[in-house]
Amino acid sequence: MNDPVEIALEIRDKISELPETKEYLRLKEIIDNDEEIQALQKEIISLQNADKKDEAKELFNKLNSMPIIIDFQIVKEQLADTLRLVSDILK
């Protein structure tokens, strides 16, 4: 088991089994398939492109106050912390 590729694959498999990873992927799928969220994201981009920054910021705040987005951001940060720890251990 000294092969670097095998070790990397094992690490990948272990990371994919972490509760943080599973929850991140579950929430991401919900967000990616939520029509309201997708419409808000598109509208924010459209408003930014039209230089309507105040309106875009208002919708951005609305988007980021949605419970699913809040939960996603929390899990995303937890997963990032875990991945940083793994990275630090491997250095």
Backbone torsions as a table, in degrees:
resi	resn	phi	psi	omega
1	MET	NA	29.2	178.2
2	ASN	-92.3	-5.4	179.9
3	ASP	-67.3	122.3	-178.2
4	PRO	-57.8	-34.3	179.5
5	VAL	-66.8	-43.7	178.1
6	GLU	-62.6	-41.3	178.9
7	ILE	-63.7	-44.8	179.0
8	ALA	-61.9	-41.6	178.7
9	LEU	-65.1	-37.9	178.1
10	GLU	-66.1	-42.2	177.6
11	ILE	-62.4	-43.5	178.2
12	ARG	-59.0	-44.4	-180.0
13	ASP	-63.7	-41.8	178.9
14	LYS	-64.3	-41.9	179.5
15	ILE	-64.5	-38.7	-179.1
16	SER	-67.5	-19.7	179.0
17	GLU	-91.2	-6.8	179.8
18	LEU	-65.0	142.5	177.0
19	PRO	-56.8	-36.7	179.6
20	GLU	-63.2	-40.6	179.7
21	THR	-66.4	-46.0	-179.3
22	LYS	-62.5	-42.5	-179.5
23	GLU	-68.7	-40.3	177.2
24	TYR	-57.4	-48.8	-178.5
25	LEU	-66.3	-37.2	178.5
26	ARG	-64.0	-47.8	-179.8
27	LEU	-67.1	-39.1	178.9
28	LYS	-60.3	-41.8	178.9
29	GLU	-63.5	-42.5	178.4
30	ILE	-61.1	-47.3	-178.8
31	ILE	-62.8	-45.8	-178.5
32	ASP	-62.5	-24.3	-177.6
33	ASN	-106.2	4.1	-179.4
34	ASP	-87.9	115.3	-175.7
35	GLU	-63.2	-38.1	179.9
36	GLU	-64.3	-45.0	179.7
37	ILE	-65.1	-44.1	179.8
38	GLN	-62.6	-40.3	178.8
39	ALA	-65.3	-41.0	177.6
40	LEU	-62.3	-44.2	179.8
41	GLN	-61.6	-42.7	178.9
42	LYS	-66.0	-40.7	179.1
43	GLU	-64.9	-39.3	177.9
44	ILE	-61.4	-46.1	178.7
45	ILE	-62.0	-43.3	179.7
46	SER	-61.5	-44.4	179.3
47	LEU	-66.2	-38.7	177.3
48	GLN	-63.7	-41.5	179.3
49	ASN	-67.0	-28.7	178.6
50	ALA	-88.1	7.8	179.2
51	ASP	60.1	35.5	175.7
52	LYS	-105.7	69.2	-171.8
53	LYS	-63.8	-38.5	-178.8
54	ASP	-64.8	-44.3	178.4
55	GLU	-66.0	-39.6	178.7
56	ALA	-63.5	-42.5	-180.0
57	LYS	-63.7	-39.3	178.8
58	GLU	-60.9	-45.8	178.7
59	LEU	-68.7	-35.5	177.5
60	PHE	-61.5	-43.4	177.8
61	ASN	-64.8	-39.1	177.2
62	LYS	-61.9	-45.9	179.6
63	LEU	-60.1	-47.0	-176.2
64	ASN	-74.8	-7.4	176.4
65	SER	-96.7	-2.5	177.7
66	MET	-70.3	133.7	-177.2
67	PRO	-53.9	-39.8	-179.1
68	ILE	-65.5	-36.3	178.7
69	ILE	-70.7	-41.2	177.6
70	ILE	-60.5	-48.2	179.1
71	ASP	-60.1	-42.4	-179.8
72	PHE	-61.7	-44.2	-179.3
73	GLN	-63.3	-39.4	178.4
74	ILE	-63.8	-48.7	-179.3
75	VAL	-65.6	-38.2	178.6
76	LYS	-60.0	-43.5	179.3
77	GLU	-67.4	-40.0	177.1
78	GLN	-61.6	-43.1	179.1
79	LEU	-66.2	-41.0	178.2
80	ALA	-61.6	-41.2	177.1
81	ASP	-61.0	-43.9	179.4
82	THR	-63.1	-43.3	-179.5
83	LEU	-67.4	-35.4	175.9
84	ARG	-64.3	-40.5	178.3
85	LEU	-62.2	-45.9	177.8
86	VAL	-60.1	-44.1	179.2
87	SER	-60.8	-44.2	179.7
88	ASP	-63.7	-39.0	179.4
89	ILE	-65.2	-36.7	-176.6
90	LEU	-78.9	-12.0	-178.7
91	LYS	-72.3	NA	NA
